[in-house]
């Protein structure tokens, strides 16, 4: 399995001061905070429970280690699942629902979104997408905003 590195840039609004100090930014509980995390795949599993080949319901599960710098010490983990919800043979892309969970020292951040990729593929270097931050726990309780993913290698 080839290890790929992702940059997860989280832009989160309405979070507590502890997340601001965690990222090195100053601000109040209503300030917007930017957190840049680097993620390295530690596991990638494809689940093809239907007919052979890409089709609705196929899943991709990932586990990632998180750090504040590329190659830096691991400070958390993330898990994601994407599910093919439509295959468009005319445009040769599939539409995938995406759910992600980030476990950080002071709580969890939850993200959700949709992505389009060439049928049956996984993201390649240079790929980027944006998902919604839909909540969190602990220091991230009430978090709302966006997560911008960029695949470095």
N, C-alpha and C positions, 0 to 999 in steps of 0.2 A: 504494500500500500504506500503510495506517495503522500508524504505529509505536505499539506498546503497551509500557508499562513494567510489569515484574514485580518484586516484592520476593521474593528467595530468602532465607529465613532458614534457615540450616543449623545444626542442633544436632548436633555431632559428638563422639563419645566416643573415648577412647584415641588421641589424636593427640599429635604432638610439641610441645615448647615453642615452636618457631618459628611454628607456626600460632597459638598463643596470643598471642605477641607481635605477630604480624601483625594480629590483630583487636583488639589493645589490652588483652586480658585476661591476667591472670596465672594460672599453674597449672603443674602437673606433667604428665608424659607420660600419666598416667591420668586427668587432670581432664576434665570435660566443658567444651567450648568452644562458644560461640555466635558464629556469623559471620553478619552481615546484609549481603547483597549486593543491589544493584539491577541489574536486567537490562533492556536495551532491545532489542527485536527489530530485527535488521538484515536478516533474510530470513525469509520464510514461504512454503513451497512445498507444495502439495497434489499427491499422486500418486495418480491414480485409474486403476489398471491393469486393472480388471475391467469389469463392466457400468457404464454411466453411473449416477452417483448413489452415495450412501454404501453400502458393503457390506464384508464381511470382506476384509481385506488392504489396504484403502485406507490411505495413509500421509500424515502431516503432518510435514515437516521444518522445523526452526527453527534460526536462528543468532542469538545474542544477544551484545551487548557487556556486560561486567560492570564495576561500580564499587562503591566502599564508601559512596557517598552518591548521592542522586538527582541526576542531571545532572552528577555528578563525573567526574574523569578515568577513562578506561577502564584497568582493571588486569588484564583477562583476557577470555576468550571462553567461551561455552557453546554446545553443540549438543544438540538433542534430536530424537527421532523418536517419534511415537506411531502405533500401528497399530490399526485397528478389528479387534477379535477377535470381536465379537458385536453384532448389531443386534436390539434388542427393540422390535418394532413396537407391542406392547401398551402398554408404558410410554413409548414414543417417546424412548428413550435408546440410545446405543451405548456399549459397553465397549471401552476402549483400553488396550493395553499401552504403557508409557512407559519410554524409556531416555534418560538425560541424562548428558552429560560436561561438566565444568567445568574449563577450563584456567586456572590461577592462577599467579602468579609462582614459587611454590615447589613446584608439582606439579599433579596432576589429582585431581578428586573425581568418583566415579561414582555415579549414582542410578538406581533402578528402581522401578516401581510400576504401578498400574492406576488408571484414571479413568473416570468416566461423565459424558457430556455429552449434551445434546439431539442427536438424530441429525444428523450432517453438519455440526455447528457447530464453531467454535473458542471458547475461553474468552472471556468478556466481563468488563468491569470489575466488581470485587467477588468474582469467582470465586476460590476457594481450594482447595487440595488438599495432601496430605502424601504423600511418597514415602520409600523407604528409601535411606539412604546405604549402599552396599554395598562401598565400598573406595576406595582412592586410591593415589597414587604420591608419591614425594618426601616433603615435610613432612607429607603426608596419608596416608602408608602405614599400613594397618591401620584407617583411619577407619571407624566404624560409627555409625549414628544415624538422624536423620530430616532431610528437607528439606521445609520448609513453604513453598508457593508462594502468593502473593496477587497478583492482577492489579489494579493501581492504575488504569490508564487505557489 
